[in-house]
Amino acid sequence: MANQIERGIYLRNLTMLTDFYELTMMQAYHHAQETTGKSQWAVFDMFYRENPCGNGYAVAAGLAQLIHYIENLRFEDGDIDYLRSTGAFGEPFLAYLKSFRFTGDIYAVPEGSVVFPGEPLVRVSAPLAEGQFIETALLNIINHQSLIATKAARVCWAAAGDRVLEFGLRRAQGPDAGIYGARAAMIGGCHGTSNVLAGQLFDVPVRGTHAHSWIMSFDTELAAFQCYADMYPAACLLLVDTYDTLKSGVPNAITVFKEMQAKGVDLTLYGIRLDSGDLAYLSKRAREMLDEAGFPGAVISASSDLDEHLITELKAQGARIALWGVGTNLITSKEYPAFGGVYKMAALSSGGGPFVPKIKLSENPVKVTNPGVKKIFRLYDAATGKMKADLITLADEQLNSREALTLFDPLATWKRMTLPAGSYTVRELLEPVFLDGKCVYPDISVADIRAYAETERDTLWDEHKRLVRPQPMPVDLSQQLYNLKQMMITQARAGKEVPHV
């Protein structure tokens, strides 16, 4: 939901958020075009090679901010002056930058989509200088938000239907990471955030209780609880571990709940929060105490350096926690701090001619890129609606679910799977976002993206969602794309030119 704060602060001009070599390459491209009179268009793919956190999938996020970045691309006078001061750029190029705008096409998977290594999350087709320039910011935006959305999905999977709140702002790596990390966490499945600015910007629920300092500011713990209950009777979660959880905190909370009940307060959302100690033992004992006192509806929430692994262990030990506040380990993706997305050229056209596929070779097979202009088909089992595989094809290929389809692993080609005719359904993943420099993508609320992401994850079998050693989802190449790739590898090794396609 756009508002004045969002437009004024977080949709700011980020044109200069780039690596220096993007600009030096741009100048060289511009000079070559001015010298030869031939324009060049390029196709770039943004993809990643390894699922974060050892996960079986990733959750794509960040498209909304990428759209805002592209729409606001323009070099201001101060930017031109600074670039001139570096001594690296000539006046013809600086004059070109004064009128610079993005004029190409961008296709992307929708935010919240389940995605896998090797498939293009974003496909850019644009004049070469434009497509090259946006690389850095595009990677910065999509990598960060996809990482946090994926981490949140793992945490929410571990919570197994319990509510999860994102509590990480104070530990995030700066304001933008806290704000857009909170947004990504919501897309990944969180039910709310402590981040008030994120709540205002993105119209998502904000939640929170109180700190230990609140308790310590009163003469007694009981007095602190009573004051808080008077202020917030409809959302009364009391932090019970300031002094002694079971001897003081929980008994005092029960006293307050009884007082609220005696006053006729409708106890809707009420309970306790644990922030230290043995959360499994304390939550089980606290549950017994609350139930014995007549408050089975009291919620037990927990924080304290939680992540998906600790939540899984606590559940295995019978912890009676129903609301999880996850901070540092979520907002920073502590164990896996970078998404690893890359941006590679896939095709090039000169002087308005046909696109020539491009390939990057490597001694590491996973780093050999897929050439040409491509798209992604997602295949589902017709009977269950569950995902079977993703198939990367050339852009002019079509699939017909009324025909049998044989898939094969592009690295281990003897691994094959045949889908009988009529047994599967097909969905194309890449959707137009910009055409001829104009945004054609709808403005979608975070709540709607979150709901879509949940339906996406529901199409995965549990084997693909487990936290440890998940079953990989097949991501295969069409026969045409595979043949092109093998031909280009052979020709590149032989020093031969690649034909137009």
Secondary structure, 3 states (H helix, E strand, C coil): CCCHHHHHHHCCCCCCCCCHHHHHHHHHHHHHHHHHCCCEEEEEEEECCCCHHHCCCEECCCHHHHHHHHHCCCCCHHHHHHHHHCCCCCHHHHHHHHCCCCCCEEEECCCCCEECCCCCCEEEEEEHHHHHHCHHHHHHHHHHHHHHHHHHHHHHHHHCCCEEEECCHHHCCCHHHHHHHHHHHHHCCCCEECCHHHHHHHCCCECCCCCHHHHHCCCCHHHHHHHHHHHCCCEEEEECCCCCHHHHHHHHHHHHHHHHHHCCCCCCEEEEEECCCCHHHHHHHHHHHHHHCCCCCCEEEECCCCCHHHHHHHHHCCCCCCEEEECHHHHCCCCCCCCCCEEEEEEEEECCCCCEECCCCCCCHHHCCCCCCEEEEEEEECCCCCEEEEEEEECCCCCCCCCCEEEECCCCCCCEEEECCCCEEEEECCEEEEECCEECCCCCCHHHHHHHHHHHHHCCCHHHHCCCCCCCCCEEECHHHHHHHHHHHHHHHHCCCCCCC
